[in-house]
Amino acid sequence: MLDEMLPIVGASAWALPLMALLVFTDALLVVVPGEVVVTAFGAVSAGTGSPGLVSIILVAAAAATAGDAVCFLIGRRVGTDRWRWMRARRVGAALAWARTRLDRSTAVVLFAARFVPFARLAVNITAGATGVPAAKHLALAATAATAWAAYQAVVGAVVARLVPGGPTTAVAVSIAVALTLGILIDVALSRAGGRSSRP
């Protein structure tokens, strides 16, 4: 049943706008991780032929860039402590981490944060609050978003080609792969950050 529906969903005029909305929203509020959405669409593309993989990458990259730019503007206009949620212990720690890392290497931090859902929110808000030039942020955010979108979509497409069982199975497996890779990247970055903070 689902295998019959996925080609219809993929060919729908609403498919890419829906993906864009979910990816954009993910930059501000992680309801459905953007990684999962883009990877699933990559699997649908490889399994059904629609939407096209290049279109998925371009739309996802544009939506991710827009979301990161909005976070940057929030940081520029509001700072990092005006709203109550910004002063929560965990959020405060993430913002402090982002501030320290951005001082050292803006490009590396923006690229790394794009692959970690909560980190990208903290990093982009902090980039705006700490005076990173807007043009520099936009260029780095767009480049990172394009690399992220291509990576996620290709992972989904590769899984769909390798896993037997039709589009539904490919989507389910690609989502599991995306979540696992996200966790591994998060753990690796946390360990690297812990080592770099030691004297």
Secondary structure, DSSP 4 states (H G I P E B T S, - for coil): -HHHHHHHHHHSTTHHHHHHHHHHHHHHS-SS-HHHHHHHHHHHHHHH--S-HHHHHHHHHHHHHHHHHHHHHHHHHH-SSSSGGGGSHHHHHHHHHHHHHHHH-HHHHHHHHHTSHHHHHHHHHHHHHTT--HHHHHHHHHHHHHHHHHHHHHHHHHHHHHS-SHHHHHHHHHHHHHHHHHHHHHHHHHHHHHHHH--
